[in-house]
Amino acid sequence: MFVERSDTTRAIQALAGNACVELMQAYGVSLTPTQGWAESDEVMFSGVMGFVGDAVRGTCLLAAPQGTVEAAAPKNAGARDWVGELANQLVGRLKAKLMARGATIALSTPVVLRGVRLSPLPRTDVEPVVFDSSAGKVLVWLEVEIENDFQLGEERALKATEGELLVF
């Protein structure tokens, strides 16, 4: 039976936050942790991806103003497509971090949303992670369910490096 546990959600969300910092840095956007997310009339782009495994499943949302998404985008990339790709890469990095701790997940296809006044409504007491950058804020929000006896293991080195193809 899958349950929600704040301590595990908090630990996995911290992994996702670290993955987001690494991801955005790879595209030249430095992030600094900050507190709180305020609703805004600014256009926001969000990429949402689900993930599922034998012992853990959930959803990850990456949201940022259009300017922040475009600051990380390659030349001629549209914000809509790029936020979906960023969400895909973020959850891929989270997958690697979970694998290093003994949990495996499969990923869904990203869904992209655009809107104003984005307001997270977490099901637990775990608040989304918010970052500041010179281009604007970034929000990472996870909802996680785990098998009742699931525990994240200690980090161990993976035999593959980022970008390496694994077939299994």
Secondary structure as a PSIPRED ss2 file (coil, helix, strand):
# PSIPRED VFORMAT (PSIPRED V4.0)

   1 M C   1.000  0.000  0.000
   2 F E   0.000  0.000  1.000
   3 V E   0.000  0.000  1.000
   4 E C   1.000  0.000  0.000
   5 R C   1.000  0.000  0.000
   6 S H   0.000  1.000  0.000
   7 D H   0.000  1.000  0.000
   8 T H   0.000  1.000  0.000
   9 T H   0.000  1.000  0.000
  10 R H   0.000  1.000  0.000
  11 A H   0.000  1.000  0.000
  12 I H   0.000  1.000  0.000
  13 Q H   0.000  1.000  0.000
  14 A H   0.000  1.000  0.000
  15 L H   0.000  1.000  0.000
  16 A H   0.000  1.000  0.000
  17 G H   0.000  1.000  0.000
  18 N H   0.000  1.000  0.000
  19 A H   0.000  1.000  0.000
  20 C H   0.000  1.000  0.000
  21 V H   0.000  1.000  0.000
  22 E H   0.000  1.000  0.000
  23 L H   0.000  1.000  0.000
  24 M H   0.000  1.000  0.000
  25 Q H   0.000  1.000  0.000
  26 A H   0.000  1.000  0.000
  27 Y C   1.000  0.000  0.000
  28 G C   1.000  0.000  0.000
  29 V C   1.000  0.000  0.000
  30 S C   1.000  0.000  0.000
  31 L C   1.000  0.000  0.000
  32 T E   0.000  0.000  1.000
  33 P E   0.000  0.000  1.000
  34 T E   0.000  0.000  1.000
  35 Q C   1.000  0.000  0.000
  36 G C   1.000  0.000  0.000
  37 W C   1.000  0.000  0.000
  38 A C   1.000  0.000  0.000
  39 E C   1.000  0.000  0.000
  40 S C   1.000  0.000  0.000
  41 D C   1.000  0.000  0.000
  42 E C   1.000  0.000  0.000
  43 V C   1.000  0.000  0.000
  44 M E   0.000  0.000  1.000
  45 F E   0.000  0.000  1.000
  46 S E   0.000  0.000  1.000
  47 G E   0.000  0.000  1.000
  48 V E   0.000  0.000  1.000
  49 M E   0.000  0.000  1.000
  50 G E   0.000  0.000  1.000
  51 F E   0.000  0.000  1.000
  52 V E   0.000  0.000  1.000
  53 G C   1.000  0.000  0.000
  54 D C   1.000  0.000  0.000
  55 A C   1.000  0.000  0.000
  56 V E   0.000  0.000  1.000
  57 R E   0.000  0.000  1.000
  58 G E   0.000  0.000  1.000
  59 T E   0.000  0.000  1.000
  60 C E   0.000  0.000  1.000
  61 L E   0.000  0.000  1.000
  62 L E   0.000  0.000  1.000
  63 A E   0.000  0.000  1.000
  64 A E   0.000  0.000  1.000
  65 P E   0.000  0.000  1.000
  66 Q H   0.000  1.000  0.000
  67 G H   0.000  1.000  0.000
  68 T H   0.000  1.000  0.000
  69 V H   0.000  1.000  0.000
  70 E H   0.000  1.000  0.000
  71 A H   0.000  1.000  0.000
  72 A H   0.000  1.000  0.000
  73 A C   1.000  0.000  0.000
  74 P C   1.000  0.000  0.000
  75 K C   1.000  0.000  0.000
  76 N C   1.000  0.000  0.000
  77 A C   1.000  0.000  0.000
  78 G C   1.000  0.000  0.000
  79 A H   0.000  1.000  0.000
  80 R H   0.000  1.000  0.000
  81 D H   0.000  1.000  0.000
  82 W H   0.000  1.000  0.000
  83 V H   0.000  1.000  0.000
  84 G H   0.000  1.000  0.000
  85 E H   0.000  1.000  0.000
  86 L H   0.000  1.000  0.000
  87 A H   0.000  1.000  0.000
  88 N H   0.000  1.000  0.000
  89 Q H   0.000  1.000  0.000
  90 L H   0.000  1.000  0.000
  91 V H   0.000  1.000  0.000
  92 G H   0.000  1.000  0.000
  93 R H   0.000  1.000  0.000
  94 L H   0.000  1.000  0.000
  95 K H   0.000  1.000  0.000
  96 A H   0.000  1.000  0.000
  97 K H   0.000  1.000  0.000
  98 L H   0.000  1.000  0.000
  99 M H   0.000  1.000  0.000
 100 A C   1.000  0.000  0.000
 101 R C   1.000  0.000  0.000
 102 G C   1.000  0.000  0.000
 103 A C   1.000  0.000  0.000
 104 T C   1.000  0.000  0.000
 105 I C   1.000  0.000  0.000
 106 A E   0.000  0.000  1.000
 107 L E   0.000  0.000  1.000
 108 S C   1.000  0.000  0.000
 109 T C   1.000  0.000  0.000
 110 P C   1.000  0.000  0.000
 111 V E   0.000  0.000  1.000
 112 V E   0.000  0.000  1.000
 113 L E   0.000  0.000  1.000
 114 R E   0.000  0.000  1.000
 115 G E   0.000  0.000  1.000
 116 V C   1.000  0.000  0.000
 117 R C   1.000  0.000  0.000
 118 L C   1.000  0.000  0.000
 119 S C   1.000  0.000  0.000
 120 P C   1.000  0.000  0.000
 121 L C   1.000  0.000  0.000
 122 P C   1.000  0.000  0.000
 123 R C   1.000  0.000  0.000
 124 T C   1.000  0.000  0.000
 125 D C   1.000  0.000  0.000
 126 V C   1.000  0.000  0.000
 127 E C   1.000  0.000  0.000
 128 P C   1.000  0.000  0.000
 129 V E   0.000  0.000  1.000
 130 V E   0.000  0.000  1.000
 131 F E   0.000  0.000  1.000
 132 D E   0.000  0.000  1.000
 133 S C   1.000  0.000  0.000
 134 S C   1.000  0.000  0.000
 135 A C   1.000  0.000  0.000
 136 G C   1.000  0.000  0.000
 137 K C   1.000  0.000  0.000
 138 V E   0.000  0.000  1.000
 139 L E   0.000  0.000  1.000
 140 V E   0.000  0.000  1.000
 141 W E   0.000  0.000  1.000
 142 L E   0.000  0.000  1.000
 143 E E   0.000  0.000  1.000
 144 V E   0.000  0.000  1.000
 145 E E   0.000  0.000  1.000
 146 I E   0.000  0.000  1.000
 147 E E   0.000  0.000  1.000
 148 N C   1.000  0.000  0.000
 149 D C   1.000  0.000  0.000
 150 F C   1.000  0.000  0.000
 151 Q C   1.000  0.000  0.000
 152 L C   1.000  0.000  0.000
 153 G C   1.000  0.000  0.000
 154 E C   1.000  0.000  0.000
 155 E C   1.000  0.000  0.000
 156 R C   1.000  0.000  0.000
 157 A C   1.000  0.000  0.000
 158 L C   1.000  0.000  0.000
 159 K C   1.000  0.000  0.000
 160 A C   1.000  0.000  0.000
 161 T C   1.000  0.000  0.000
 162 E C   1.000  0.000  0.000
 163 G C   1.000  0.000  0.000
 164 E C   1.000  0.000  0.000
 165 L C   1.000  0.000  0.000
 166 L C   1.000  0.000  0.000
 167 V C   1.000  0.000  0.000
 168 F C   1.000  0.000  0.000
